[in-house]
Amino acid sequence: MKQVCLSLSLLILLGNCSGLSVQSARAENREETKSERDARMKWFRAARFGMFIHWGLYSVPAGTYHGKQIGGIGEWIMNTAEIPVAEYAGYAKQFNPTKFDADAWVLIAKNAGMKYIVITAKHHDGFAMFHSHTSPYNIFDATPFHRDPLAELAVACKKQGIKLGFYYSQAQDWHHPGGFAYHQGGHWDKAQDGDVHVYAQKIAVPQVRELLTNYGDVSVLWWDTPCDMSKEDVRQLAGLLRLQPKIIANNRLGNGVPGDTETPEQFIPAAGYPGRDWETCMTLNDTWGYKSYDNNWKPTKELIRNLIDIASKGGNYLLNVGPTSLGEIPPASIERLGQVGDWLKINGDAIYDTTASPFKRGVRWGRATQKSGKLFLHVFDWPEGGTLQVPVTNEVHRAYLLAAPGENLEITRGDDGITLKLPATAPDKIATVVVVEIEGAPQTKVAAVQRSADGSLALTAQDADIHGSAQLEDKGGSPCVGYWTDASTTVSWNAAFKAGTYSVEFEYACENGSQGSTFDIIAADAKLAGKVAEATGGWDRFKKISVGKLTIAKDGQVDIVVRPTSKPGGAAGIMNLRALMLKPVR
């Protein structure tokens, strides 16, 4: 998994719109209806939480080659260290995972509250983790283990009611001749040279056919890095999905095939993907494949809040484990997964089978999910004094803590929504779930951005209304208005002003070529001209710059608008805008 190849995938998708679709290719040359698609995607949308497993020969060197610790992610060690094909293949003789226990792995996932598993059937190193009759370079034929772990996992998953999916690197293969290698200078060993079309026909197509034929129901096909594959090769691979009519395939096959799901990697998109099913995949530490010295484990608090954040945006969380060469999931992974599972045993109703938050803007105290007349309020930051303001105007039947459903909370109704009286301290320091049972679909009210105690206003991207083609995205660890390429797109906020003069700063990022973009900041009858004066060194490298002063004539709610007035020719975008800051001039 490599971000550059993901970018290549995006370029292929944008530049080669072949009209292929996974659905039409799978459903006997017939377009899938919306109801058919909804039925096929139903389990995925309800699941919300799954286990990714990166396991392969790379667990033998475990990040170390010839006594040297190799940087980067563990499963890329062959590429990063430029290990010759024959030498790397020698690890197979050392690969004997005698402690592998499919039932134990599935129970770890189940106890964590995970509903499906996706495992690497073949990663970029070309080694098949199943008994493949296409190539002898597989765990059954090339190792002392002589077992098929995917067959054993299929049995264990069926027993526990867990869905099983396979990751397959269809184009990038550093072992078989002709496989693509994302590497500076291309292949580093002549044994890798060959024709990628021949590789696809002799290795990728028949191996995917094996995976979709020999292991019972397969719920997910997780393609990766579609580099250099021809339209015909992709068409054949997509056509194999007919073997599993209910399967869900991601968006990384290439050549215009959109797939069923978006796959953000190692980040949570600021606004999700409205109108698309999606799944964020993330590691528990810094690597996907096992590295013996990577102990930078994410705390349980971060994992639980990630899961909540993703569910609140309508997505799934595919959380990775990297087993050792003996077949053991690291204890630190098991411990954290168990703690997430403990939280879900109490609060799972607020995650599973929910839909995204109804609140147009984020709520300051946490996140929200919803289903069947219930709003689930995931409170991260416990309100001072125990009063929680919720901008929902529906008739409310009752409210209670999900952990204590028999004890109703006091509700006060107002013009801007309801206020709930909570306990003085948070019952759960990570995330306490409050349930609000309402009449009908949620009706929400967007409150104006309020002044802070010193009278200043922070107008963040998260609170903005975007009018046009720009998007809310995550850059540099927080939301910004991004993909702002069209000068007709504007951004606005409704804010509670006190009459007076304000100094104005904006926080932005841009690469070379976009500096020089100009814009106006408009508030009622006042207008201030601004300019993206210089590049910041990247779309994720933000800086603050003063624009000038803006005078607001009257107290009250005012719409403040950022309207582009020019963009340099050929510029990739106007800017990424994180925030406007307005401070009263004394």
Secondary structure, DSSP 8 states (H G I E B T S, - for coil): --HHHHHHHHHHHHH------HHHHHTTT----HHHHHHHHHHHHHH-EEEEE--SGGGTTTTEETTEE--S-GGGHHHHTT--HHHHHGGGGG---TT--HHHHHHHHHHTT--EEEEEEE-TT--BSS--SS-S-BHHHHSTT---HHHHHHHHHHHHT-EEEEEEESSB-SSSTT-B--STTS-SSGGG-S-HHHHIIIIIHHHHHHHTTSSS---EEEEE--TT--HHHHHHHHHGGGGSTT-EEBS-SBTTB--SEE--BSS--TT--TTSEEEEEEESSS-SS--TT------HHHHHHHHHHHHHTT-EEEEEE---TTS---HHHHHHHHHHHHHHHHHGGGTTT-B--S-SS--TTEEEEEETTEEEEEESS--GGGEEEE-B-S-EEEEEETTEEEEE-EEEEETTEEEEE--SS-SSSS-EEEEEEESSS--B----B---TTS-EEEEGGG-EEESS-EEEEETTEEEEE----TT-EEEEEEEE-SEEEEEEEEEEE-TT-TT-EEEEEETTEEEEEE--S--SEEEEEEEEEEEEEEE-SSEEEEEEEEEEE--TT-S-S-EEEEEEEEE--
